[in-house]
Amino acid sequence: MRMFLACDYYATGEGATKCLMIQSFNAYNDKTLEEQAFEAFCNRFDPYFARGMEILTEEEFFYRYRQYMPDVVWNLYNDKQAHFAWSTMLHVNYS
């Protein structure tokens, strides 16, 4: 099952960071899908960002974050491959 994970982190003087992840997880695992998603998010990004992690629906994820996904990745995603994993981190600081 594909899970859609995101974290928007903002802090004065630290800038803004977006952590985005789409990944397929195995429903036939000893851990729940949510536990697998949390673990994968912490492994990919600093666990500090997990405190703001949201598990979103596909529709909500793409409504909010589609513009951060390159077209080549979007096209591969839409092929509905059996397993799909994509993540990105964007950090901007103007101070």
N, C-alpha and C positions, 0 to 999 in steps of 0.2 A: 504494500500500500504506500502510495506517495504521501509524504508529509511536507507541509509548507511552513517554514520557520523563519522568524524575523525578530530583530532587535534594533530599535532606534535609541541610540544613547546620545544625550546632550549634556554638556557640563560647561559652565562658564570658565573660560580660559583653557579648556581642554578640547573644545571643538565639538564636532558631531561625527558619530560613527554609525554606519548601517551595516549590520551583519545579516546576510540573506542566505537561505539554504533550502534546496528542494532535494529530497532523497527518498528512495524507496526503502521500506523496511519490511521485514518478514513478520507476518502475523503469527507464525508458528515458532515462536521463540519463547524462552523462559521469562523474558521481560515484556512488559506491555509496550505498545507502540510509542506511548508518551515517554516511557523510560528510555527506550532505544533512541528516540529523537533527542532527548535531553543529553544523553551520553555522547551522541554524535556531534551535537552542537558544541559541547564543551571540548571535545577533541579537536574540532576544526578551529574554533575561536577561543580566545582566552575565557576561562570559566567565569571571569568577572562579568562578562556580557550576558551570561545565562540568566542572571536575575531579571533581565528585561525581555527575555525570550517569550515570544508568543507563538502558539500553534494556530495557524490561520486556515481557513478554507481556501481552496484553489481560487475561487472567484475573488475573495478579499485580498489574497496575496498579489494577484496580478493587477487588481484595481490600484493597489497602493505602490507596487514595485516593478511593474512591467518595464518601465523606462530604464531600469538598471540592468536589464538582461540584454546582451548583444543579440542581434537578429539571428546569427548563426546558431546560438544556443536555443533561442526561441523556436527555430525551425526543427531542431533535433528534438526538443521537448514535445512538439506537436506530432512527431512521428509515433508517439505513444509506445516507446521502447519498453520492454519488460522491466528493465532496471534503469533508473536515471538518477544521477547525482550531480548537483551543481551548487556551488557556493561562491560568494564574493563578499569582500569587506571594502567599504568605502569610508575613508576618514578625511575630514576637511577641518582645518583650523586656521582661522583668520587672525589670531592674536599674535 
